Amino acid sequence: MFGFGGRKNKRGQYEKIDLEHGDDTGSPKDSGAFSDERSTGATDSSSIGVIRFYRHVIMILTGVNVLMSFATVWLGIAFTKRVPYQIVKNDVELVGPAEVPVEMELYRFQTGVRESTPFFGPPNATTDAAWGTILNAGLIKLTPEQADALSAPTAKDQQDSTSYVGILEVFHQLHCLNTLRLRAFATDPEVQFADPGHTAHCFEYIRQSLMCLADVNIAPISWNERKREYAIHWDATRQCRNFDKIHAWALDKNHKVSEDV
């Protein structure tokens, strides 16, 4: 018969049971309980390790995201500061009835506020030569199909009855602007006030052309603390059509008028 304090050995004597360090003859029930506790502890440790791992992953991904955001902003600023030309879109779009190849670019204006161009200033050998380089594209040859697509009838080529002629509006606009330039800077009244009807036409034509094209680029504005007023950034970077390529296309399609015509 067993008592509460121990168990009998072969000699009929009681032995003390060590509840903290049981021997191999301990009850299966007690052994299972201790095994469950060890198993639960191992599971908890494993769960904590997984949580810590995911926390580290989230922290790393957050840091990478922040760095990429800063890099994107920095590259955007650096990109817009490169001058004077940058390609925005490599694709060439064929525009208008004549299918003029148009490519977009970023161009920083130079309006004479901080730096000037060869076009800037009163008529002289330098400025007149510069204007001549962009006014040398005149009439262009058109196919009958291109001529039919225009908003009004256009003249036939007087040297080739199978072709027609037209002019890109941009070169008509530049012609009018150059006319106003010559007359605005003129000191001779005969030049300044020559052909007032043509002068009035050029003002009105340029006004309507600007409103028709309606440039929607947004110019940055600065605040002049001394004058207590806003000031526009004159030489901003804008998205433009690549004029050089349009000009080259017009020269290639140029219709040379014979002296006999």
Secondary structure per residue as TSV (DSSP state, phi and psi in degrees):
chain	resnum	aa	ss	phi	psi
A	1	M	-	360.0	131.0
A	2	F	-	-91.6	142.9
A	3	G	-	-98.9	-176.4
A	4	F	S	-82.1	-18.5
A	5	G	S	-95.9	-8.2
A	6	G	E	-179.2	-157.9
A	7	R	E	-142.2	158.1
A	8	K	E	-84.7	143.1
A	9	N	-	-98.6	-172.6
A	10	K	T	-62.7	-23.6
A	11	R	T	-88.9	3.5
A	12	G	S	81.4	10.8
A	13	Q	-	-100.6	154.7
A	14	Y	E	-86.5	141.6
A	15	E	E	-115.0	142.1
A	16	K	E	-75.4	134.9
A	17	I	-	-92.2	122.0
A	18	D	-	-86.6	105.6
A	19	L	S	-68.8	-23.5
A	20	E	S	-88.0	-31.1
A	21	H	S	-129.5	72.0
A	22	G	-	-68.1	151.6
A	23	D	-	-85.8	-174.8
A	24	D	T	-68.2	-13.9
A	25	T	T	-92.3	10.0
A	26	G	S	-62.4	162.7
A	27	S	-	-68.4	145.2
A	28	P	H	-58.7	-33.4
A	29	K	H	-63.6	-47.1
A	30	D	H	-64.6	-41.0
A	31	S	H	-62.8	-38.8
A	32	G	H	-65.7	-37.5
A	33	A	H	-63.7	-47.5
A	34	F	H	-62.2	-37.4
A	35	S	H	-63.7	-40.1
A	36	D	H	-63.4	-41.2
A	37	E	H	-63.9	-41.9
A	38	R	H	-65.2	-38.3
A	39	S	H	-65.7	-41.9
A	40	T	H	-63.9	-42.2
A	41	G	H	-61.9	-40.6
A	42	A	H	-65.3	-39.0
A	43	T	H	-64.2	-43.7
A	44	D	H	-60.8	-43.2
A	45	S	H	-62.9	-40.4
A	46	S	H	-64.3	-41.3
A	47	S	H	-63.5	-42.9
A	48	I	H	-61.8	-39.9
A	49	G	H	-63.8	-40.8
A	50	V	H	-64.5	-43.3
A	51	I	H	-61.0	-45.5
A	52	R	H	-61.5	-38.9
A	53	F	H	-61.9	-47.3
A	54	Y	H	-67.0	-33.2
A	55	R	H	-62.2	-43.3
A	56	H	H	-63.6	-40.7
A	57	V	H	-62.4	-44.7
A	58	I	H	-62.5	-42.6
A	59	M	H	-62.5	-41.8
A	60	I	H	-65.0	-45.3
A	61	L	H	-63.4	-38.5
A	62	T	H	-63.0	-44.0
A	63	G	H	-62.2	-42.5
A	64	V	H	-63.1	-40.7
A	65	N	H	-62.4	-42.3
A	66	V	H	-63.7	-45.0
A	67	L	H	-61.8	-40.3
A	68	M	H	-66.3	-36.2
A	69	S	H	-63.9	-45.8
A	70	F	H	-61.9	-41.2
A	71	A	H	-64.6	-38.7
A	72	T	H	-63.9	-44.9
A	73	V	H	-61.9	-44.8
A	74	W	H	-62.9	-43.4
A	75	L	H	-65.7	-36.5
A	76	G	H	-62.4	-43.0
A	77	I	H	-66.3	-44.6
A	78	A	H	-64.2	-36.5
A	79	F	H	-64.4	-44.4
A	80	T	H	-73.1	-17.5
A	81	K	H	-87.7	-11.7
A	82	R	S	-72.2	134.1
A	83	V	-	-137.5	161.1
A	84	P	S	-91.1	-14.8
A	85	Y	E	-121.4	140.7
A	86	Q	E	-149.4	138.9
A	87	I	E	-81.8	125.9
A	88	V	S	-89.3	-39.6
A	89	K	-	-141.0	124.3
A	90	N	-	-74.0	-21.5
A	91	D	-	-66.7	142.1
A	92	V	-	-103.8	125.5
A	93	E	E	-102.1	132.3
A	94	L	E	-87.9	116.4
A	95	V	E	-115.6	139.4
A	96	G	T	81.3	171.9
A	97	P	T	-59.1	-31.9
A	98	A	T	-85.4	-0.5
A	99	E	T	53.5	58.6
A	100	V	E	-74.2	127.3
A	101	P	E	-71.8	119.4
A	102	V	E	-117.7	127.9
A	103	E	-	-125.0	136.4
A	104	M	E	-89.5	151.3
A	105	E	E	-150.9	162.2
A	106	L	E	-95.8	128.7
A	107	Y	E	-131.3	129.4
A	108	R	E	-91.9	122.6
A	109	F	-	-68.2	148.6
A	110	Q	-	-132.3	94.7
A	111	T	-	-103.6	11.9
A	112	G	S	92.4	-4.4
A	113	V	S	-72.6	-49.8
A	114	R	S	-107.4	-32.8
A	115	E	-	-150.5	147.8
A	116	S	-	-109.0	173.2
A	117	T	-	-121.9	170.7
A	118	P	T	-62.0	-17.3
A	119	F	T	-82.3	-13.4
A	120	F	-	-82.6	133.2
A	121	G	S	111.0	178.5
A	122	P	S	-68.8	163.8
A	123	P	S	-59.1	128.5
A	124	N	S	-159.1	-176.4
A	125	A	H	-60.1	-39.3
A	126	T	H	-71.1	-51.3
A	127	T	H	-67.7	-40.2
A	128	D	H	-64.3	-37.7
A	129	A	H	-66.1	-39.3
A	130	A	H	-64.1	-46.6
A	131	W	H	-62.4	-34.0
A	132	G	H	-63.2	-28.2
A	133	T	H	-73.1	-17.5
A	134	I	H	-111.8	-4.2
A	135	L	S	-105.6	6.7
A	136	N	-	-88.6	4.5
A	137	A	-	-103.1	108.9
A	138	G	-	-106.0	-121.5
A	139	L	-	-67.5	147.5
A	140	I	E	-121.5	152.7
A	141	K	E	-81.2	140.3
A	142	L	E	-126.3	147.0
A	143	T	-	-79.3	163.1
A	144	P	H	-57.3	-37.2
A	145	E	H	-65.4	-42.1
A	146	Q	H	-66.4	-38.8
A	147	A	H	-65.1	-38.9
A	148	D	H	-66.1	-25.2
A	149	A	T	-82.0	-7.0
A	150	L	S	-73.9	161.8
A	151	S	S	-76.9	-12.4
A	152	A	S	-149.5	157.1
A	153	P	-	-59.5	144.6
A	154	T	-	-124.2	157.1
A	155	A	-	-71.3	150.9
A	156	K	E	-77.7	154.1
A	157	D	E	-67.6	119.6
A	158	Q	T	-70.1	-12.3
A	159	Q	T	-105.9	-8.9
A	160	D	E	-149.3	105.0
A	161	S	E	-68.8	-11.1
A	162	T	E	-91.1	-3.7
A	163	S	E	-121.1	165.3
A	164	Y	E	-126.2	171.3
A	165	V	E	-128.0	153.2
A	166	G	E	-156.9	-174.5
A	167	I	-	-145.3	137.9
A	168	L	-	-67.4	133.7
A	169	E	H	-56.9	-33.8
A	170	V	H	-59.7	-33.6
A	171	F	H	-79.6	-28.3
A	172	H	H	-66.9	-41.2
A	173	Q	H	-63.9	-43.2
A	174	L	H	-65.8	-35.7
A	175	H	H	-61.0	-45.0
A	176	C	H	-65.5	-40.9
A	177	L	H	-64.3	-39.0
A	178	N	H	-66.4	-37.2
A	179	T	H	-60.6	-44.7
A	180	L	H	-65.7	-37.3
A	181	R	H	-60.5	-48.4
A	182	L	H	-62.2	-38.5
A	183	R	H	-81.4	-29.2
A	184	A	H	-70.0	-36.3
A	185	F	H	-89.9	-7.7
A	186	A	-	-67.2	142.0
A	187	T	-	-103.1	-15.7
A	188	D	S	-87.2	119.0
A	189	P	H	-56.7	-31.4
A	190	E	H	-66.6	-30.5
A	191	V	H	-83.7	-42.2
A	192	Q	H	-62.4	-39.5
A	193	F	T	-111.5	19.2
A	194	A	S	-71.4	137.6
A	195	D	-	47.8	66.6
A	196	P	H	-60.2	-28.1
A	197	G	H	-64.6	-40.1
A	198	H	H	-66.0	-40.6
A	199	T	H	-61.9	-45.9
A	200	A	H	-63.5	-40.2
A	201	H	H	-59.4	-44.0
A	202	C	H	-64.9	-41.9
A	203	F	H	-58.2	-48.4
A	204	E	H	-70.3	-37.4
A	205	Y	H	-65.9	-43.3
A	206	I	H	-66.0	-39.4
A	207	R	H	-59.0	-49.6
A	208	Q	H	-68.0	-33.6
A	209	S	H	-65.3	-42.7
A	210	L	H	-62.9	-41.1
A	211	M	H	-71.3	-32.4
A	212	C	H	-67.5	-46.6
A	213	L	H	-75.1	-32.8
A	214	A	-	45.1	72.3
A	215	D	-	-58.4	121.1
A	216	V	-	-105.7	12.8
A	217	N	-	-61.4	144.1
A	218	I	-	-104.0	122.8
A	219	A	-	-84.9	133.2
A	220	P	-	-66.3	153.1
A	221	I	E	-123.9	139.1
A	222	S	E	-116.2	163.7
A	223	W	E	-110.1	123.3
A	224	N	E	-93.3	104.1
A	225	E	T	-65.9	-36.2
A	226	R	T	-67.8	-44.6
A	227	K	T	-87.3	-10.4
A	228	R	T	56.3	51.4
A	229	E	E	-154.4	161.0
A	230	Y	E	-80.9	152.0
A	231	A	E	-138.2	138.7
A	232	I	E	-82.5	145.5
A	233	H	-	-80.3	107.1
A	234	W	T	-67.4	-44.7
A	235	D	T	-100.0	62.1
A	236	A	-	-85.7	163.8
A	237	T	E	-92.6	131.9
A	238	R	E	-133.9	160.8
A	239	Q	E	-88.3	122.7
A	240	C	E	-133.8	162.4
A	241	R	E	-76.2	142.8
A	242	N	-	-72.4	100.2
A	243	F	H	-65.3	-38.4
A	244	D	H	-57.5	-39.8
A	245	K	H	-73.8	-35.9
A	246	I	H	-65.8	-42.3
A	247	H	H	-61.9	-43.1
A	248	A	H	-63.7	-39.5
A	249	W	H	-64.0	-43.2
A	250	A	H	-64.1	-38.7
A	251	L	H	-64.7	-37.0
A	252	D	H	-67.3	-32.8
A	253	K	T	-94.7	8.4
A	254	N	B	-59.4	135.7
A	255	H	-	-100.3	111.2
A	256	K	-	-86.6	120.3
A	257	V	-	-81.1	126.6
A	258	S	-	-70.6	148.7
A	259	E	T	-65.2	-18.9
A	260	D	T	-81.0	-13.8
A	261	V	-	-84.0	360.0
